[in-house]
Amino acid sequence: MESVTDLDVRGLNCPLPILKAKKALSGIGSGQRLRVLATDPGSVRDFQAFAKQTGHALVEHSESAGEFTFLLQKR
């Protein structure tokens, strides 16, 4: 079964969603996934840049009713 850790950063603005995701990723193992729920519209480009800079995979992201969901896989 795939291991996914959830992180709720709804209501927080840049840079807090990225900082909290970075901390959460440090607490999981390589290959495991982190699902982040955010409301900051800037988080889309922030998480794309974060994944590119850190080497973690941004497996998917979606938006629904002003909420953004990001699925990151730790490298």
mmCIF file as gemmi writes it, N, C-alpha and C atoms, coordinates in Angstrom:
data_model
loop_
_atom_site.group_PDB
_atom_site.id
_atom_site.type_symbol
_atom_site.label_atom_id
_atom_site.label_alt_id
_atom_site.label_comp_id
_atom_site.label_asym_id
_atom_site.label_entity_id
_atom_site.label_seq_id
_atom_site.pdbx_PDB_ins_code
_atom_site.Cartn_x
_atom_site.Cartn_y
_atom_site.Cartn_z
_atom_site.occupancy
_atom_site.B_iso_or_equiv
_atom_site.pdbx_formal_charge
_atom_site.auth_seq_id
_atom_site.auth_asym_id
_atom_site.pdbx_PDB_model_num
ATOM 1 N N . MET Axp A 1 ? 0.83 -1.177 0 1 0 ? 1 A 1
ATOM 2 C CA . MET Axp A 1 ? 0 0 0 1 0 ? 1 A 1
ATOM 3 C C . MET Axp A 1 ? 0.884 1.253 0 1 0 ? 1 A 1
ATOM 4 N N . GLU Axp A 2 ? 0.533 2.208 -0.805 1 0 ? 2 A 1
ATOM 5 C CA . GLU Axp A 2 ? 1.299 3.437 -0.947 1 0 ? 2 A 1
ATOM 6 C C . GLU Axp A 2 ? 1.134 4.31 0.305 1 0 ? 2 A 1
ATOM 7 N N . SER Axp A 3 ? 2.237 4.85 0.789 1 0 ? 3 A 1
ATOM 8 C CA . SER Axp A 3 ? 2.215 5.703 1.96 1 0 ? 3 A 1
ATOM 9 C C . SER Axp A 3 ? 2.091 7.166 1.545 1 0 ? 3 A 1
ATOM 10 N N . VAL Axp A 4 ? 1.032 7.821 2.015 1 0 ? 4 A 1
ATOM 11 C CA . VAL Axp A 4 ? 0.815 9.235 1.727 1 0 ? 4 A 1
ATOM 12 C C . VAL Axp A 4 ? 0.594 9.958 3.048 1 0 ? 4 A 1
ATOM 13 N N . THR Axp A 5 ? 1.356 11.024 3.257 1 0 ? 5 A 1
ATOM 14 C CA . THR Axp A 5 ? 1.2 11.867 4.431 1 0 ? 5 A 1
ATOM 15 C C . THR Axp A 5 ? 0.465 13.128 3.998 1 0 ? 5 A 1
ATOM 16 N N . ASP Axp A 6 ? -0.514 13.549 4.779 1 0 ? 6 A 1
ATOM 17 C CA . ASP Axp A 6 ? -1.282 14.747 4.454 1 0 ? 6 A 1
ATOM 18 C C . ASP Axp A 6 ? -0.778 15.939 5.249 1 0 ? 6 A 1
ATOM 19 N N . LEU Axp A 7 ? -0.749 17.099 4.585 1 0 ? 7 A 1
ATOM 20 C CA . LEU Axp A 7 ? -0.353 18.351 5.209 1 0 ? 7 A 1
ATOM 21 C C . LEU Axp A 7 ? -1.37 19.416 4.817 1 0 ? 7 A 1
ATOM 22 N N . ASP Axp A 8 ? -2.035 19.992 5.814 1 0 ? 8 A 1
ATOM 23 C CA . ASP Axp A 8 ? -3.042 21.016 5.574 1 0 ? 8 A 1
ATOM 24 C C . ASP Axp A 8 ? -2.443 22.388 5.874 1 0 ? 8 A 1
ATOM 25 N N . VAL Axp A 9 ? -2.221 23.178 4.821 1 0 ? 9 A 1
ATOM 26 C CA . VAL Axp A 9 ? -1.684 24.536 4.986 1 0 ? 9 A 1
ATOM 27 C C . VAL Axp A 9 ? -2.684 25.57 4.47 1 0 ? 9 A 1
ATOM 28 N N . ARG Axp A 10 ? -3.954 25.193 4.454 1 0 ? 10 A 1
ATOM 29 C CA . ARG Axp A 10 ? -4.999 26.12 4.011 1 0 ? 10 A 1
ATOM 30 C C . ARG Axp A 10 ? -5.023 27.326 4.94 1 0 ? 10 A 1
ATOM 31 N N . GLY Axp A 11 ? -5.157 28.512 4.339 1 0 ? 11 A 1
ATOM 32 C CA . GLY Axp A 11 ? -5.189 29.738 5.107 1 0 ? 11 A 1
ATOM 33 C C . GLY Axp A 11 ? -3.826 30.379 5.302 1 0 ? 11 A 1
ATOM 34 N N . LEU Axp A 12 ? -2.762 29.663 4.957 1 0 ? 12 A 1
ATOM 35 C CA . LEU Axp A 12 ? -1.405 30.195 5.087 1 0 ? 12 A 1
ATOM 36 C C . LEU Axp A 12 ? -0.929 30.738 3.748 1 0 ? 12 A 1
ATOM 37 N N . ASN Axp A 13 ? -0.145 31.805 3.797 1 0 ? 13 A 1
ATOM 38 C CA . ASN Axp A 13 ? 0.401 32.407 2.587 1 0 ? 13 A 1
ATOM 39 C C . ASN Axp A 13 ? 1.904 32.205 2.517 1 0 ? 13 A 1
ATOM 40 N N . CYS Axp A 14 ? 2.432 32.416 1.324 1 0 ? 14 A 1
ATOM 41 C CA . CYS Axp A 14 ? 3.851 32.282 1.044 1 0 ? 14 A 1
ATOM 42 C C . CYS Axp A 14 ? 4.659 33.064 2.08 1 0 ? 14 A 1
ATOM 43 N N . PRO Axp A 15 ? 5.706 32.49 2.601 1 0 ? 15 A 1
ATOM 44 C CA . PRO Axp A 15 ? 6.362 31.229 2.248 1 0 ? 15 A 1
ATOM 45 C C . PRO Axp A 15 ? 5.971 30.045 3.13 1 0 ? 15 A 1
ATOM 46 N N . LEU Axp A 16 ? 4.985 30.207 4.021 1 0 ? 16 A 1
ATOM 47 C CA . LEU Axp A 16 ? 4.673 29.161 4.99 1 0 ? 16 A 1
ATOM 48 C C . LEU Axp A 16 ? 4.297 27.808 4.384 1 0 ? 16 A 1
ATOM 49 N N . PRO Axp A 17 ? 3.478 27.726 3.315 1 0 ? 17 A 1
ATOM 50 C CA . PRO Axp A 17 ? 3.185 26.395 2.764 1 0 ? 17 A 1
ATOM 51 C C . PRO Axp A 17 ? 4.44 25.633 2.329 1 0 ? 17 A 1
ATOM 52 N N . ILE Axp A 18 ? 5.381 26.332 1.705 1 0 ? 18 A 1
ATOM 53 C CA . ILE Axp A 18 ? 6.614 25.675 1.262 1 0 ? 18 A 1
ATOM 54 C C . ILE Axp A 18 ? 7.464 25.26 2.464 1 0 ? 18 A 1
ATOM 55 N N . LEU Axp A 19 ? 7.584 26.134 3.443 1 0 ? 19 A 1
ATOM 56 C CA . LEU Axp A 19 ? 8.392 25.821 4.626 1 0 ? 19 A 1
ATOM 57 C C . LEU Axp A 19 ? 7.829 24.626 5.386 1 0 ? 19 A 1
ATOM 58 N N . LYS Axp A 20 ? 6.519 24.566 5.524 1 0 ? 20 A 1
ATOM 59 C CA . LYS Axp A 20 ? 5.895 23.435 6.217 1 0 ? 20 A 1
ATOM 60 C C . LYS Axp A 20 ? 6.009 22.148 5.398 1 0 ? 20 A 1
ATOM 61 N N . ALA Axp A 21 ? 5.921 22.256 4.078 1 0 ? 21 A 1
ATOM 62 C CA . ALA Axp A 21 ? 6.098 21.081 3.222 1 0 ? 21 A 1
ATOM 63 C C . ALA Axp A 21 ? 7.527 20.565 3.31 1 0 ? 21 A 1
ATOM 64 N N . LYS Axp A 22 ? 8.48 21.477 3.32 1 0 ? 22 A 1
ATOM 65 C CA . LYS Axp A 22 ? 9.89 21.078 3.431 1 0 ? 22 A 1
ATOM 66 C C . LYS Axp A 22 ? 10.124 20.315 4.732 1 0 ? 22 A 1
ATOM 67 N N . LYS Axp A 23 ? 9.553 20.813 5.822 1 0 ? 23 A 1
ATOM 68 C CA . LYS Axp A 23 ? 9.696 20.145 7.114 1 0 ? 23 A 1
ATOM 69 C C . LYS Axp A 23 ? 9.022 18.773 7.095 1 0 ? 23 A 1
ATOM 70 N N . ALA Axp A 24 ? 7.833 18.701 6.517 1 0 ? 24 A 1
ATOM 71 C CA . ALA Axp A 24 ? 7.11 17.427 6.45 1 0 ? 24 A 1
ATOM 72 C C . ALA Axp A 24 ? 7.868 16.409 5.597 1 0 ? 24 A 1
ATOM 73 N N . LEU Axp A 25 ? 8.46 16.859 4.497 1 0 ? 25 A 1
ATOM 74 C CA . LEU Axp A 25 ? 9.232 15.954 3.638 1 0 ? 25 A 1
ATOM 75 C C . LEU Axp A 25 ? 10.452 15.402 4.365 1 0 ? 25 A 1
ATOM 76 N N . SER Axp A 26 ? 11.032 16.193 5.254 1 0 ? 26 A 1
ATOM 77 C CA . SER Axp A 26 ? 12.206 15.708 5.977 1 0 ? 26 A 1
ATOM 78 C C . SER Axp A 26 ? 11.838 14.591 6.952 1 0 ? 26 A 1
ATOM 79 N N . GLY Axp A 27 ? 10.549 14.481 7.28 1 0 ? 27 A 1
ATOM 80 C CA . GLY Axp A 27 ? 10.11 13.457 8.213 1 0 ? 27 A 1
ATOM 81 C C . GLY Axp A 27 ? 9.591 12.183 7.58 1 0 ? 27 A 1
ATOM 82 N N . ILE Axp A 28 ? 9.639 12.082 6.258 1 0 ? 28 A 1
ATOM 83 C CA . ILE Axp A 28 ? 9.186 10.868 5.582 1 0 ? 28 A 1
ATOM 84 C C . ILE Axp A 28 ? 10.338 10.257 4.798 1 0 ? 28 A 1
ATOM 85 N N . GLY Axp A 29 ? 10.176 9.018 4.408 1 0 ? 29 A 1
ATOM 86 C CA . GLY Axp A 29 ? 11.233 8.304 3.712 1 0 ? 29 A 1
ATOM 87 C C . GLY Axp A 29 ? 11.24 8.546 2.213 1 0 ? 29 A 1
ATOM 88 N N . SER Axp A 30 ? 12.355 8.207 1.608 1 0 ? 30 A 1
ATOM 89 C CA . SER Axp A 30 ? 12.517 8.336 0.17 1 0 ? 30 A 1
ATOM 90 C C . SER Axp A 30 ? 11.451 7.515 -0.554 1 0 ? 30 A 1
ATOM 91 N N . GLY Axp A 31 ? 10.833 8.127 -1.559 1 0 ? 31 A 1
ATOM 92 C CA . GLY Axp A 31 ? 9.799 7.441 -2.327 1 0 ? 31 A 1
ATOM 93 C C . GLY Axp A 31 ? 8.403 7.617 -1.764 1 0 ? 31 A 1
ATOM 94 N N . GLN Axp A 32 ? 8.3 8.076 -0.524 1 0 ? 32 A 1
ATOM 95 C CA . GLN Axp A 32 ? 6.987 8.301 0.056 1 0 ? 32 A 1
ATOM 96 C C . GLN Axp A 32 ? 6.409 9.611 -0.473 1 0 ? 32 A 1
ATOM 97 N N . ARG Axp A 33 ? 5.113 9.766 -0.292 1 0 ? 33 A 1
ATOM 98 C CA . ARG Axp A 33 ? 4.428 10.919 -0.874 1 0 ? 33 A 1
ATOM 99 C C . ARG Axp A 33 ? 3.83 11.819 0.192 1 0 ? 33 A 1
ATOM 100 N N . LEU Axp A 34 ? 3.77 13.102 -0.155 1 0 ? 34 A 1
ATOM 101 C CA . LEU Axp A 34 ? 3.186 14.12 0.704 1 0 ? 34 A 1
ATOM 102 C C . LEU Axp A 34 ? 2.082 14.818 -0.079 1 0 ? 34 A 1
ATOM 103 N N . ARG Axp A 35 ? 0.862 14.821 0.474 1 0 ? 35 A 1
ATOM 104 C CA . ARG Axp A 35 ? -0.261 15.519 -0.142 1 0 ? 35 A 1
ATOM 105 C C . ARG Axp A 35 ? -0.451 16.827 0.624 1 0 ? 35 A 1
ATOM 106 N N . VAL Axp A 36 ? -0.382 17.942 -0.098 1 0 ? 36 A 1
ATOM 107 C CA . VAL Axp A 36 ? -0.492 19.264 0.514 1 0 ? 36 A 1
ATOM 108 C C . VAL Axp A 36 ? -1.785 19.923 0.052 1 0 ? 36 A 1
ATOM 109 N N . LEU Axp A 37 ? -2.568 20.425 1.017 1 0 ? 37 A 1
ATOM 110 C CA . LEU Axp A 37 ? -3.787 21.164 0.733 1 0 ? 37 A 1
ATOM 111 C C . LEU Axp A 37 ? -3.52 22.63 1.033 1 0 ? 37 A 1
ATOM 112 N N . ALA Axp A 38 ? -3.715 23.511 0.045 1 0 ? 38 A 1
ATOM 113 C CA . ALA Axp A 38 ? -3.392 24.928 0.195 1 0 ? 38 A 1
ATOM 114 C C . ALA Axp A 38 ? -4.492 25.794 -0.406 1 0 ? 38 A 1
ATOM 115 N N . THR Axp A 39 ? -4.521 27.06 0.027 1 0 ? 39 A 1
ATOM 116 C CA . THR Axp A 39 ? -5.476 28.013 -0.525 1 0 ? 39 A 1
ATOM 117 C C . THR Axp A 39 ? -4.781 29.21 -1.163 1 0 ? 39 A 1
ATOM 118 N N . ASP Axp A 40 ? -3.484 29.343 -0.997 1 0 ? 40 A 1
ATOM 119 C CA . ASP Axp A 40 ? -2.733 30.468 -1.556 1 0 ? 40 A 1
ATOM 120 C C . ASP Axp A 40 ? -2.598 30.278 -3.07 1 0 ? 40 A 1
ATOM 121 N N . PRO Axp A 41 ? -3.155 31.195 -3.883 1 0 ? 41 A 1
ATOM 122 C CA . PRO Axp A 41 ? -3.062 31.053 -5.342 1 0 ? 41 A 1
ATOM 123 C C . PRO Axp A 41 ? -1.616 31.009 -5.843 1 0 ? 41 A 1
ATOM 124 N N . GLY Axp A 42 ? -0.707 31.639 -5.138 1 0 ? 42 A 1
ATOM 125 C CA . GLY Axp A 42 ? 0.698 31.62 -5.533 1 0 ? 42 A 1
ATOM 126 C C . GLY Axp A 42 ? 1.379 30.293 -5.281 1 0 ? 42 A 1
ATOM 127 N N . SER Axp A 43 ? 0.685 29.407 -4.57 1 0 ? 43 A 1
ATOM 128 C CA . SER Axp A 43 ? 1.303 28.12 -4.243 1 0 ? 43 A 1
ATOM 129 C C . SER Axp A 43 ? 1.541 27.25 -5.473 1 0 ? 43 A 1
ATOM 130 N N . VAL Axp A 44 ? 0.784 27.473 -6.542 1 0 ? 44 A 1
ATOM 131 C CA . VAL Axp A 44 ? 0.971 26.67 -7.751 1 0 ? 44 A 1
ATOM 132 C C . VAL Axp A 44 ? 2.39 26.867 -8.289 1 0 ? 44 A 1
ATOM 133 N N . ARG Axp A 45 ? 2.775 28.099 -8.531 1 0 ? 45 A 1
ATOM 134 C CA . ARG Axp A 45 ? 4.131 28.329 -9.047 1 0 ? 45 A 1
ATOM 135 C C . ARG Axp A 45 ? 5.177 28.035 -7.979 1 0 ? 45 A 1
ATOM 136 N N . ASP Axp A 46 ? 4.835 28.282 -6.694 1 0 ? 46 A 1
ATOM 137 C CA . ASP Axp A 46 ? 5.788 28.01 -5.616 1 0 ? 46 A 1
ATOM 138 C C . ASP Axp A 46 ? 6.135 26.529 -5.538 1 0 ? 46 A 1
ATOM 139 N N . PHE Axp A 47 ? 5.135 25.664 -5.593 1 0 ? 47 A 1
ATOM 140 C CA . PHE Axp A 47 ? 5.401 24.223 -5.5 1 0 ? 47 A 1
ATOM 141 C C . PHE Axp A 47 ? 6.074 23.69 -6.761 1 0 ? 47 A 1
ATOM 142 N N . GLN Axp A 48 ? 5.77 24.271 -7.926 1 0 ? 48 A 1
ATOM 143 C CA . GLN Axp A 48 ? 6.474 23.866 -9.144 1 0 ? 48 A 1
ATOM 144 C C . GLN Axp A 48 ? 7.961 24.207 -9.026 1 0 ? 48 A 1
ATOM 145 N N . ALA Axp A 49 ? 8.271 25.404 -8.569 1 0 ? 49 A 1
ATOM 146 C CA . ALA Axp A 49 ? 9.667 25.82 -8.404 1 0 ? 49 A 1
ATOM 147 C C . ALA Axp A 49 ? 10.351 25.006 -7.315 1 0 ? 49 A 1
ATOM 148 N N . PHE Axp A 50 ? 9.643 24.747 -6.221 1 0 ? 50 A 1
ATOM 149 C CA . PHE Axp A 50 ? 10.197 23.96 -5.115 1 0 ? 50 A 1
ATOM 150 C C . PHE Axp A 50 ? 10.598 22.57 -5.585 1 0 ? 50 A 1
ATOM 151 N N . ALA Axp A 51 ? 9.713 21.919 -6.351 1 0 ? 51 A 1
ATOM 152 C CA . ALA Axp A 51 ? 10.006 20.577 -6.846 1 0 ? 51 A 1
ATOM 153 C C . ALA Axp A 51 ? 11.223 20.595 -7.771 1 0 ? 51 A 1
ATOM 154 N N . LYS Axp A 52 ? 11.279 21.585 -8.628 1 0 ? 52 A 1
ATOM 155 C CA . LYS Axp A 52 ? 12.398 21.685 -9.569 1 0 ? 52 A 1
ATOM 156 C C . LYS Axp A 52 ? 13.723 21.909 -8.83 1 0 ? 52 A 1
ATOM 157 N N . GLN Axp A 53 ? 13.704 22.765 -7.819 1 0 ? 53 A 1
ATOM 158 C CA . GLN Axp A 53 ? 14.93 23.095 -7.092 1 0 ? 53 A 1
ATOM 159 C C . GLN Axp A 53 ? 15.401 21.972 -6.178 1 0 ? 53 A 1
ATOM 160 N N . THR Axp A 54 ? 14.47 21.213 -5.606 1 0 ? 54 A 1
ATOM 161 C CA . THR Axp A 54 ? 14.847 20.2 -4.617 1 0 ? 54 A 1
ATOM 162 C C . THR Axp A 54 ? 15.003 18.805 -5.202 1 0 ? 54 A 1
ATOM 163 N N . GLY Axp A 55 ? 14.436 18.57 -6.377 1 0 ? 55 A 1
ATOM 164 C CA . GLY Axp A 55 ? 14.516 17.235 -6.971 1 0 ? 55 A 1
ATOM 165 C C . GLY Axp A 55 ? 13.373 16.32 -6.559 1 0 ? 55 A 1
ATOM 166 N N . HIS Axp A 56 ? 12.484 16.799 -5.681 1 0 ? 56 A 1
ATOM 167 C CA . HIS Axp A 56 ? 11.297 16.019 -5.35 1 0 ? 56 A 1
ATOM 168 C C . HIS Axp A 56 ? 10.343 16.098 -6.541 1 0 ? 56 A 1
ATOM 169 N N . ALA Axp A 57 ? 9.601 15.029 -6.772 1 0 ? 57 A 1
ATOM 170 C CA . ALA Axp A 57 ? 8.683 14.999 -7.917 1 0 ? 57 A 1
ATOM 171 C C . ALA Axp A 57 ? 7.334 15.595 -7.542 1 0 ? 57 A 1
ATOM 172 N N . LEU Axp A 58 ? 6.861 16.531 -8.353 1 0 ? 58 A 1
ATOM 173 C CA . LEU Axp A 58 ? 5.496 17.026 -8.224 1 0 ? 58 A 1
ATOM 174 C C . LEU Axp A 58 ? 4.65 16.098 -9.088 1 0 ? 58 A 1
ATOM 175 N N . VAL Axp A 59 ? 4.092 15.088 -8.463 1 0 ? 59 A 1
ATOM 176 C CA . VAL Axp A 59 ? 3.384 14.025 -9.175 1 0 ? 59 A 1
ATOM 177 C C . VAL Axp A 59 ? 2.108 14.557 -9.814 1 0 ? 59 A 1
ATOM 178 N N . GLU Axp A 60 ? 1.388 15.38 -9.078 1 0 ? 60 A 1
ATOM 179 C CA . GLU Axp A 60 ? 0.172 15.98 -9.634 1 0 ? 60 A 1
ATOM 180 C C . GLU Axp A 60 ? -0.229 17.181 -8.805 1 0 ? 60 A 1
ATOM 181 N N . HIS Axp A 61 ? -1.016 18.045 -9.413 1 0 ? 61 A 1
ATOM 182 C CA . HIS Axp A 61 ? -1.643 19.14 -8.67 1 0 ? 61 A 1
ATOM 183 C C . HIS Axp A 61 ? -2.98 19.453 -9.316 1 0 ? 61 A 1
ATOM 184 N N . SER Axp A 62 ? -3.912 19.898 -8.47 1 0 ? 62 A 1
ATOM 185 C CA . SER Axp A 62 ? -5.248 20.2 -8.967 1 0 ? 62 A 1
ATOM 186 C C . SER Axp A 62 ? -5.825 21.371 -8.178 1 0 ? 62 A 1
ATOM 187 N N . GLU Axp A 63 ? -6.885 21.956 -8.728 1 0 ? 63 A 1
ATOM 188 C CA . GLU Axp A 63 ? -7.576 23.055 -8.07 1 0 ? 63 A 1
ATOM 189 C C . GLU Axp A 63 ? -9.068 22.778 -8.094 1 0 ? 63 A 1
ATOM 190 N N . SER Axp A 64 ? -9.707 23.042 -6.966 1 0 ? 64 A 1
ATOM 191 C CA . SER Axp A 64 ? -11.152 22.885 -6.88 1 0 ? 64 A 1
ATOM 192 C C . SER Axp A 64 ? -11.682 23.869 -5.848 1 0 ? 64 A 1
ATOM 193 N N . ALA Axp A 65 ? -12.568 24.747 -6.274 1 0 ? 65 A 1
ATOM 194 C CA . ALA Axp A 65 ? -13.227 25.711 -5.393 1 0 ? 65 A 1
ATOM 195 C C . ALA Axp A 65 ? -12.232 26.533 -4.582 1 0 ? 65 A 1
ATOM 196 N N . GLY Axp A 66 ? -11.166 26.973 -5.231 1 0 ? 66 A 1
ATOM 197 C CA . GLY Axp A 66 ? -10.193 27.818 -4.56 1 0 ? 66 A 1
ATOM 198 C C . GLY Axp A 66 ? -9.211 27.093 -3.666 1 0 ? 66 A 1
ATOM 199 N N . GLU Axp A 67 ? -9.254 25.772 -3.669 1 0 ? 67 A 1
ATOM 200 C CA . GLU Axp A 67 ? -8.295 24.974 -2.908 1 0 ? 67 A 1
ATOM 201 C C . GLU Axp A 67 ? -7.39 24.226 -3.872 1 0 ? 67 A 1
ATOM 202 N N . PHE Axp A 68 ? -6.137 24.168 -3.522 1 0 ? 68 A 1
ATOM 203 C CA . PHE Axp A 68 ? -5.129 23.523 -4.357 1 0 ? 68 A 1
ATOM 204 C C . PHE Axp A 68 ? -4.615 22.279 -3.644 1 0 ? 68 A 1
ATOM 205 N N . THR Axp A 69 ? -4.444 21.22 -4.407 1 0 ? 69 A 1
ATOM 206 C CA . THR Axp A 69 ? -3.9 19.977 -3.866 1 0 ? 69 A 1
ATOM 207 C C . THR Axp A 69 ? -2.642 19.64 -4.656 1 0 ? 69 A 1
ATOM 208 N N . PHE Axp A 70 ? -1.567 19.374 -3.922 1 0 ? 70 A 1
ATOM 209 C CA . PHE Axp A 70 ? -0.291 19.015 -4.53 1 0 ? 70 A 1
ATOM 210 C C . PHE Axp A 70 ? 0.132 17.658 -3.984 1 0 ? 70 A 1
ATOM 211 N N . LEU Axp A 71 ? 0.614 16.803 -4.869 1 0 ? 71 A 1
ATOM 212 C CA . LEU Axp A 71 ? 1.131 15.511 -4.444 1 0 ? 71 A 1
ATOM 213 C C . LEU Axp A 71 ? 2.617 15.475 -4.815 1 0 ? 71 A 1
ATOM 214 N N . LEU Axp A 72 ? 3.444 15.465 -3.776 1 0 ? 72 A 1
ATOM 215 C CA . LEU Axp A 72 ? 4.901 15.435 -3.956 1 0 ? 72 A 1
ATOM 216 C C . LEU Axp A 72 ? 5.428 14.06 -3.578 1 0 ? 72 A 1
ATOM 217 N N . GLN Axp A 73 ? 6.415 13.596 -4.325 1 0 ? 73 A 1
ATOM 218 C CA . GLN Axp A 73 ? 7.081 12.342 -3.974 1 0 ? 73 A 1
ATOM 219 C C . GLN Axp A 73 ? 8.513 12.669 -3.606 1 0 ? 73 A 1
ATOM 220 N N . LYS Axp A 74 ? 8.908 12.25 -2.406 1 0 ? 74 A 1
ATOM 221 C CA . LYS Axp A 74 ? 10.258 12.548 -1.936 1 0 ? 74 A 1
ATOM 222 C C . LYS Axp A 74 ? 11.278 11.795 -2.757 1 0 ? 74 A 1
ATOM 223 N N . ARG Axp A 75 ? 12.349 12.47 -3.098 1 0 ? 75 A 1
ATOM 224 C CA . ARG Axp A 75 ? 13.402 11.827 -3.893 1 0 ? 75 A 1
ATOM 225 C C . ARG Axp A 75 ? 14.194 10.862 -3.07 1 0 ? 75 A 1
